[in-house]
């Protein structure tokens, strides 16, 4: 299992990540990558962080693990949760803790 970190994603803000949805690759744009406040814990492997992605589909996709890829980062599984809708589509969040 690949250990993903905030700095890996922050370098790709506003880039497209392709997500596999029912055998179709669909573009999600990384619109936010930020740390989550936390109390230091001994042995913590990485600091917690949050990612927000925008998808311009008119339908919302359910929360679940999706296969995601980016040219620079390769392919990985990510748990996405729909959290909001705006004029441009739906916003999905991934939390890492």
N, C-alpha and C positions, 0 to 999 in steps of 0.2 A: 504494500500500500504506500502510495506517494504521500509524504507529509507536505502539504501546501502551506505557504506562508504569505503574509500580507505584502511583503516587498515584491514577491513574484507577480502578484496581481496589480499592485500600484503602478508598476512599470508599463502596464497595458490598459490604462484608463482610457475610455472612449474607443476601444478597439472591439472588433466583432469576435465573438466566440460562437462556434457552431455547436448546436445541441441536437442530438439524435432524438426525434419524436416520431414514434411509429414508423421507423425505417426511412424517415425523411430528415435531412439536415436543415435546421432552421437557425437564422441568425439572432443572437442575443448580444446586446451592447453593454459592456461594463461601464456603468455611470457613476459608481462610487465604490471606493475601497478605503475603509477606515478602521482604526483600532477600536476595541471595546474596552472600556474602563474595567479594571479588575484589581483585586488584591493579590500581591505577589504570593505565589505558592512554590515552596521548595520542590525542585524537580520538574517544574513546568517545561514541557518540550517546546512550546511556542506560545506567544502572546495571543489572546483571543482577538478575532477581527470579524468584520461584517463586509459583505459584498452586495451591491445592488446591480441588477441587470434589467434592461428594458427590452421588451419584445413587442413588436408592432402589430401582432395578430389581434383580430377582433374578438377572439375567444381566449378564455383563461385556461392554462394547463394546470393539472392538479399537482399538489406537492408530492414530490418523490425524488428518487435518485435518477439523474439524467447523465448520459455520457456526453461530455463536453470536450471540445478541442479548440486549440488556438495554434496558429503556425509556430509561434515561439515557445509555447508551453507544452505542446503535445496534447495527449488525450488523458482524461481522468474522469472519475465519477464525482458528481456534485449533487447535494440535496438542495433543491430549489423550492421555495415556498412563495406563492403569489401573495403580495401584501398590499398592493394598491393599483389603481387604474388612473391614468391621466389621459389627456387628449391624444397622446402619441402611442398609447398601448397599455400594457400591463407591466408592473414592476415586480421583480422576483428577488428574494433575499436568500443568501446563503450565510450561515453563521458557522464559525470555526472556533471551538473552545477547547 
